[in-house]
């Protein structure tokens, strides 16, 4: 099987997805627990659980991106070990 994206794009996607998962998980957990920094203002949402659900939905999307990009990076590593010549 051949990779769909370049190795640079795959590794960039891995890094961005990992950071997004960590940051969005922290934000989602603050909304889920009705933390005062997220729910303290009059302009903030009333139901933190619904917002947390949406944020955790984004975490799932980034996890899928992470799996896809990790598989692409794995394919590049496997292709490189087989001694194929890459034209750049």
N, CA, C and O atoms as a GROMACS GRO file, in nm:
protein
  352
    1UNK      N    1   0.084  -0.118   0.000
    1UNK     CA    2   0.000   0.000   0.000
    1UNK      C    3   0.088   0.124   0.000
    1UNK      O    4   0.188   0.130   0.072
    2UNK      N    5   0.052   0.221  -0.080
    2UNK     CA    6   0.130   0.343  -0.091
    2UNK      C    7   0.070   0.454  -0.006
    2UNK      O    8  -0.052   0.461   0.010
    3UNK      N    9   0.155   0.541   0.048
    3UNK     CA   10   0.105   0.654   0.127
    3UNK      C   11   0.031   0.754   0.038
    3UNK      O   12   0.062   0.771  -0.080
    4UNK      N   13  -0.068   0.820   0.097
    4UNK     CA   14  -0.148   0.919   0.025
    4UNK      C   15  -0.088   1.058   0.040
    4UNK      O   16  -0.091   1.137  -0.055
    5UNK      N   17  -0.034   1.088   0.158
    5UNK     CA   18   0.025   1.219   0.183
    5UNK      C   19   0.176   1.204   0.202
    5UNK      O   20   0.226   1.093   0.223
    6UNK      N   21   0.246   1.314   0.195
    6UNK     CA   22   0.392   1.309   0.211
    6UNK      C   23   0.428   1.283   0.357
    6UNK      O   24   0.345   1.296   0.447
    7UNK      N   25   0.553   1.246   0.378
    7UNK     CA   26   0.600   1.216   0.514
    7UNK      C   27   0.596   1.342   0.600
    7UNK      O   28   0.558   1.335   0.716
    8UNK      N   29   0.633   1.456   0.544
    8UNK     CA   30   0.630   1.581   0.620
    8UNK      C   31   0.488   1.615   0.664
    8UNK      O   32   0.466   1.654   0.778
    9UNK      N   33   0.393   1.601   0.572
    9UNK     CA   34   0.254   1.630   0.607
    9UNK      C   35   0.201   1.532   0.711
    9UNK      O   36   0.125   1.571   0.800
   10UNK      N   37   0.240   1.407   0.703
   10UNK     CA   38   0.196   1.308   0.800
   10UNK      C   39   0.247   1.341   0.940
   10UNK      O   40   0.172   1.337   1.036
   11UNK      N   41   0.376   1.375   0.951
   11UNK     CA   42   0.432   1.407   1.082
   11UNK      C   43   0.379   1.539   1.136
   11UNK      O   44   0.360   1.553   1.257
   12UNK      N   45   0.354   1.635   1.047
   12UNK     CA   46   0.294   1.761   1.091
   12UNK      C   47   0.153   1.738   1.146
   12UNK      O   48   0.115   1.795   1.248
   13UNK      N   49   0.078   1.655   1.078
   13UNK     CA   50  -0.057   1.622   1.124
   13UNK      C   51  -0.055   1.548   1.257
   13UNK      O   52  -0.142   1.570   1.341
   14UNK      N   53   0.044   1.462   1.278
   14UNK     CA   54   0.056   1.391   1.405
   14UNK      C   55   0.079   1.490   1.518
   14UNK      O   56   0.014   1.480   1.622
   15UNK      N   57   0.171   1.584   1.499
   15UNK     CA   58   0.203   1.681   1.605
   15UNK      C   59   0.083   1.770   1.634
   15UNK      O   60   0.048   1.791   1.751
   16UNK      N   61   0.020   1.824   1.531
   16UNK     CA   62  -0.094   1.913   1.550
   16UNK      C   63  -0.211   1.839   1.615
   16UNK      O   64  -0.277   1.893   1.704
   17UNK      N   65  -0.236   1.716   1.572
   17UNK     CA   66  -0.346   1.639   1.630
   17UNK      C   67  -0.320   1.605   1.776
   17UNK      O   68  -0.412   1.610   1.858
   18UNK      N   69  -0.196   1.572   1.810
   18UNK     CA   70  -0.164   1.540   1.949
   18UNK      C   71  -0.185   1.662   2.039
   18UNK      O   72  -0.244   1.650   2.147
   19UNK      N   73  -0.138   1.778   1.996
   19UNK     CA   74  -0.159   1.900   2.074
   19UNK      C   75  -0.307   1.934   2.085
   19UNK      O   76  -0.354   1.973   2.192
   20UNK      N   77  -0.380   1.918   1.977
   20UNK     CA   78  -0.524   1.950   1.979
   20UNK      C   79  -0.598   1.857   2.074
   20UNK      O   80  -0.688   1.901   2.145
   21UNK      N   81  -0.561   1.729   2.076
   21UNK     CA   82  -0.628   1.634   2.166
   21UNK      C   83  -0.603   1.673   2.311
   21UNK      O   84  -0.695   1.670   2.392
   22UNK      N   85  -0.480   1.708   2.343
   22UNK     CA   86  -0.448   1.745   2.482
   22UNK      C   87  -0.521   1.873   2.522
   22UNK      O   88  -0.583   1.878   2.628
   23UNK      N   89  -0.513   1.975   2.438
   23UNK     CA   90  -0.573   2.104   2.473
   23UNK      C   91  -0.725   2.095   2.478
   23UNK      O   92  -0.787   2.145   2.572
   24UNK      N   93  -0.786   2.032   2.378
   24UNK     CA   94  -0.931   2.022   2.377
   24UNK      C   95  -0.983   1.932   2.489
   24UNK      O   96  -1.093   1.954   2.540
   25UNK      N   97  -0.906   1.831   2.526
   25UNK     CA   98  -0.948   1.748   2.639
   25UNK      C   99  -0.950   1.828   2.768
   25UNK      O  100  -1.040   1.812   2.850
   26UNK      N  101  -0.851   1.915   2.786
   26UNK     CA  102  -0.849   2.000   2.906
   26UNK      C  103  -0.966   2.097   2.905
   26UNK      O  104  -1.031   2.116   3.008
   27UNK      N  105  -0.994   2.158   2.791
   27UNK     CA  106  -1.106   2.252   2.781
   27UNK      C  107  -1.238   2.179   2.802
   27UNK      O  108  -1.326   2.228   2.873
   28UNK      N  109  -1.253   2.062   2.742
   28UNK     CA  110  -1.376   1.984   2.758
   28UNK      C  111  -1.399   1.941   2.901
   28UNK      O  112  -1.512   1.943   2.950
   29UNK      N  113  -1.292   1.901   2.970
   29UNK     CA  114  -1.309   1.860   3.109
   29UNK      C  115  -1.346   1.979   3.198
   29UNK      O  116  -1.419   1.963   3.295
   30UNK      N  117  -1.296   2.098   3.164
   30UNK     CA  118  -1.335   2.216   3.242
   30UNK      C  119  -1.483   2.248   3.220
   30UNK      O  120  -1.553   2.283   3.316
   31UNK      N  121  -1.530   2.236   3.098
   31UNK     CA  122  -1.673   2.258   3.074
   31UNK      C  123  -1.757   2.150   3.140
   31UNK      O  124  -1.864   2.179   3.194
   32UNK      N  125  -1.711   2.025   3.137
   32UNK     CA  126  -1.788   1.915   3.196
   32UNK      C  127  -1.802   1.931   3.347
   32UNK      O  128  -1.903   1.892   3.404
   33UNK      N  129  -1.699   1.988   3.410
   33UNK     CA  130  -1.703   2.007   3.555
   33UNK      C  131  -1.754   2.145   3.596
   33UNK      O  132  -1.749   2.181   3.713
   34UNK      N  133  -1.804   2.222   3.499
   34UNK     CA  134  -1.854   2.359   3.524
   34UNK      C  135  -1.751   2.443   3.598
   34UNK      O  136  -1.783   2.510   3.697
   35UNK      N  137  -1.629   2.439   3.549
   35UNK     CA  138  -1.520   2.516   3.611
   35UNK      C  139  -1.552   2.666   3.602
   35UNK      O  140  -1.606   2.712   3.502
   36UNK      N  141  -1.518   2.739   3.707
   36UNK     CA  142  -1.555   2.881   3.712
   36UNK      C  143  -1.489   2.965   3.604
   36UNK      O  144  -1.544   3.068   3.565
   37UNK      N  145  -1.372   2.924   3.554
   37UNK     CA  146  -1.308   3.001   3.447
   37UNK      C  147  -1.382   2.988   3.314
   37UNK      O  148  -1.368   3.074   3.228
   38UNK      N  149  -1.460   2.881   3.298
   38UNK     CA  150  -1.535   2.861   3.174
   38UNK      C  151  -1.682   2.899   3.189
   38UNK      O  152  -1.748   2.930   3.089
   39UNK      N  153  -1.734   2.896   3.308
   39UNK     CA  154  -1.878   2.915   3.328
   39UNK      C  155  -1.911   3.035   3.417
   39UNK      O  156  -2.026   3.051   3.456
   40UNK      N  157  -1.813   3.120   3.449
   40UNK     CA  158  -1.834   3.224   3.547
   40UNK      C  159  -1.897   3.352   3.495
   40UNK      O  160  -1.950   3.430   3.576
   41UNK      N  161  -1.894   3.378   3.368
   41UNK     CA  162  -1.944   3.505   3.313
   41UNK      C  163  -2.090   3.493   3.273
   41UNK      O  164  -2.143   3.383   3.259
   42UNK      N  165  -2.153   3.606   3.256
   42UNK     CA  166  -2.293   3.606   3.212
   42UNK      C  167  -2.307   3.570   3.064
   42UNK      O  168  -2.414   3.529   3.021
   43UNK      N  169  -2.199   3.585   2.987
   43UNK     CA  170  -2.203   3.554   2.845
   43UNK      C  171  -2.163   3.409   2.815
   43UNK      O  172  -2.166   3.367   2.700
   44UNK      N  173  -2.126   3.334   2.917
   44UNK     CA  174  -2.085   3.195   2.898
   44UNK      C  175  -2.208   3.106   2.882
   44UNK      O  176  -2.318   3.146   2.922
   45UNK      N  177  -2.191   2.987   2.826
   45UNK     CA  178  -2.306   2.897   2.806
   45UNK      C  179  -2.365   2.853   2.941
   45UNK      O  180  -2.295   2.849   3.043
   46UNK      N  181  -2.493   2.820   2.938
   46UNK     CA  182  -2.562   2.778   3.061
   46UNK      C  183  -2.536   2.632   3.093
   46UNK      O  184  -2.524   2.596   3.210
   47UNK      N  185  -2.527   2.548   2.992
   47UNK     CA  186  -2.511   2.404   3.012
   47UNK      C  187  -2.372   2.361   2.968
   47UNK      O  188  -2.347   2.343   2.849
   48UNK      N  189  -2.283   2.345   3.064
   48UNK     CA  190  -2.146   2.306   3.033
   48UNK      C  191  -2.134   2.165   2.979
   48UNK      O  192  -2.040   2.136   2.905
   49UNK      N  193  -2.227   2.078   3.015
   49UNK     CA  194  -2.222   1.939   2.969
   49UNK      C  195  -2.242   1.929   2.817
   49UNK      O  196  -2.178   1.848   2.751
   50UNK      N  197  -2.332   2.011   2.764
   50UNK     CA  198  -2.354   2.010   2.618
   50UNK      C  199  -2.232   2.062   2.543
   50UNK      O  200  -2.193   2.009   2.439
   51UNK      N  201  -2.173   2.168   2.598
   51UNK     CA  202  -2.052   2.223   2.535
   51UNK      C  203  -1.939   2.121   2.543
   51UNK      O  204  -1.863   2.103   2.447
   52UNK      N  205  -1.927   2.053   2.657
   52UNK     CA  206  -1.824   1.951   2.673
   52UNK      C  207  -1.844   1.838   2.572
   52UNK      O  208  -1.747   1.783   2.519
   53UNK      N  209  -1.968   1.802   2.546
   53UNK     CA  210  -1.996   1.699   2.446
   53UNK      C  211  -1.949   1.739   2.308
   53UNK      O  212  -1.894   1.657   2.234
   54UNK      N  213  -1.970   1.866   2.272
   54UNK     CA  214  -1.924   1.914   2.142
   54UNK      C  215  -1.771   1.916   2.135
   54UNK      O  216  -1.713   1.880   2.033
   55UNK      N  217  -1.708   1.958   2.243
   55UNK     CA  218  -1.562   1.964   2.246
   55UNK      C  219  -1.503   1.823   2.238
   55UNK      O  220  -1.405   1.800   2.168
   56UNK      N  221  -1.563   1.729   2.311
   56UNK     CA  222  -1.513   1.591   2.305
   56UNK      C  223  -1.541   1.528   2.169
   56UNK      O  224  -1.470   1.436   2.129
   57UNK      N  225  -1.643   1.574   2.099
   57UNK     CA  226  -1.664   1.531   1.960
   57UNK      C  227  -1.548   1.574   1.872
   57UNK      O  228  -1.505   1.500   1.784
   58UNK      N  229  -1.498   1.697   1.895
   58UNK     CA  230  -1.382   1.744   1.820
   58UNK      C  231  -1.258   1.663   1.856
   58UNK      O  232  -1.172   1.640   1.770
   59UNK      N  233  -1.247   1.621   1.981
   59UNK     CA  234  -1.135   1.536   2.022
   59UNK      C  235  -1.139   1.404   1.946
   59UNK      O  236  -1.034   1.353   1.906
   60UNK      N  237  -1.256   1.349   1.927
   60UNK     CA  238  -1.268   1.223   1.852
   60UNK      C  239  -1.226   1.243   1.706
   60UNK      O  240  -1.160   1.156   1.649
   61UNK      N  241  -1.265   1.356   1.647
   61UNK     CA  242  -1.224   1.384   1.509
   61UNK      C  243  -1.072   1.394   1.500
   61UNK      O  244  -1.012   1.340   1.407
   62UNK      N  245  -1.010   1.465   1.595
   62UNK     CA  246  -0.864   1.476   1.594
   62UNK      C  247  -0.797   1.341   1.619
   62UNK      O  248  -0.689   1.315   1.567
   63UNK      N  249  -0.859   1.255   1.698
   63UNK     CA  250  -0.804   1.121   1.721
   63UNK      C  251  -0.807   1.040   1.591
   63UNK      O  252  -0.714   0.964   1.563
   64UNK      N  253  -0.912   1.056   1.512
   64UNK     CA  254  -0.920   0.988   1.382
   64UNK      C  255  -0.812   1.042   1.289
   64UNK      O  256  -0.747   0.965   1.218
   65UNK      N  257  -0.792   1.176   1.288
   65UNK     CA  258  -0.683   1.234   1.209
   65UNK      C  259  -0.549   1.178   1.254
   65UNK      O  260  -0.464   1.145   1.170
   66UNK      N  261  -0.530   1.166   1.384
   66UNK     CA  262  -0.405   1.113   1.437
   66UNK      C  263  -0.380   0.971   1.391
   66UNK      O  264  -0.268   0.937   1.352
   67UNK      N  265  -0.482   0.888   1.394
   67UNK     CA  266  -0.466   0.749   1.348
   67UNK      C  267  -0.434   0.743   1.198
   67UNK      O  268  -0.348   0.665   1.156
   68UNK      N  269  -0.503   0.825   1.119
   68UNK     CA  270  -0.476   0.827   0.976
   68UNK      C  271  -0.334   0.872   0.947
   68UNK      O  272  -0.263   0.810   0.868
   69UNK      N  273  -0.292   0.980   1.011
   69UNK     CA  274  -0.158   1.032   0.984
   69UNK      C  275  -0.050   0.940   1.037
   69UNK      O  276   0.057   0.928   0.977
   70UNK      N  277  -0.077   0.874   1.149
   70UNK     CA  278   0.020   0.777   1.201
   70UNK      C  279   0.034   0.659   1.105
   70UNK      O  280   0.144   0.606   1.086
   71UNK      N  281  -0.076   0.618   1.045
   71UNK     CA  282  -0.067   0.509   0.947
   71UNK      C  283   0.011   0.554   0.823
   71UNK      O  284   0.084   0.474   0.765
   72UNK      N  285  -0.005   0.679   0.784
   72UNK     CA  286   0.070   0.730   0.670
   72UNK      C  287   0.219   0.738   0.701
   72UNK      O  288   0.303   0.703   0.617
   73UNK      N  289   0.253   0.782   0.822
   73UNK     CA  290   0.394   0.787   0.862
   73UNK      C  291   0.452   0.646   0.868
   73UNK      O  292   0.566   0.625   0.828
   74UNK      N  293   0.374   0.550   0.918
   74UNK     CA  294   0.419   0.411   0.921
   74UNK      C  295   0.445   0.359   0.780
   74UNK      O  296   0.544   0.290   0.756
   75UNK      N  297   0.356   0.392   0.687
   75UNK     CA  298   0.377   0.348   0.548
   75UNK      C  299   0.504   0.407   0.489
   75UNK      O  300   0.575   0.340   0.414
   76UNK      N  301   0.532   0.534   0.521
   76UNK     CA  302   0.655   0.597   0.472
   76UNK      C  303   0.778   0.528   0.532
   76UNK      O  304   0.876   0.504   0.461
   77UNK      N  305   0.773   0.496   0.660
   77UNK     CA  306   0.887   0.428   0.724
   77UNK      C  307   0.907   0.289   0.662
   77UNK      O  308   1.020   0.249   0.634
   78UNK      N  309   0.798   0.217   0.641
   78UNK     CA  310   0.806   0.084   0.583
   78UNK      C  311   0.859   0.091   0.439
   78UNK      O  312   0.940   0.008   0.398
   79UNK      N  313   0.813   0.189   0.364
   79UNK     CA  314   0.857   0.207   0.226
   79UNK      C  315   1.005   0.244   0.222
   79UNK      O  316   1.078   0.201   0.132
   80UNK      N  317   1.049   0.322   0.318
   80UNK     CA  318   1.190   0.364   0.323
   80UNK      C  319   1.281   0.246   0.355
   80UNK      O  320   1.391   0.237   0.302
   81UNK      N  321   1.238   0.155   0.441
   81UNK     CA  322   1.318   0.038   0.478
   81UNK      C  323   1.332  -0.061   0.364
   81UNK      O  324   1.428  -0.138   0.360
   82UNK      N  325   1.238  -0.060   0.271
   82UNK     CA  326   1.244  -0.155   0.160
   82UNK      C  327   1.341  -0.111   0.052
   82UNK      O  328   1.361  -0.183  -0.046
   83UNK      N  329   1.401   0.004   0.068
   83UNK     CA  330   1.505   0.048  -0.024
   83UNK      C  331   1.453   0.111  -0.151
   83UNK      O  332   1.526   0.117  -0.250
   84UNK      N  333   1.330   0.158  -0.153
   84UNK     CA  334   1.279   0.223  -0.272
   84UNK      C  335   1.344   0.360  -0.287
   84UNK      O  336   1.376   0.426  -0.188
   85UNK      N  337   1.364   0.400  -0.410
   85UNK     CA  338   1.426   0.530  -0.438
   85UNK      C  339   1.315   0.633  -0.450
   85UNK      O  340   1.221   0.617  -0.528
   86UNK      N  341   1.326   0.739  -0.373
   86UNK     CA  342   1.226   0.845  -0.379
   86UNK      C  343   1.277   0.958  -0.468
   86UNK      O  344   1.387   1.009  -0.447
   87UNK      N  345   1.198   0.996  -0.566
   87UNK     CA  346   1.233   1.109  -0.652
   87UNK      C  347   1.179   1.235  -0.589
   87UNK      O  348   1.060   1.245  -0.560
   88UNK      N  349   1.265   1.331  -0.567
   88UNK     CA  350   1.224   1.454  -0.498
   88UNK      C  351   1.230   1.571  -0.590
   88UNK      O  352   1.199   1.683  -0.549
   0.00000   0.00000   0.00000
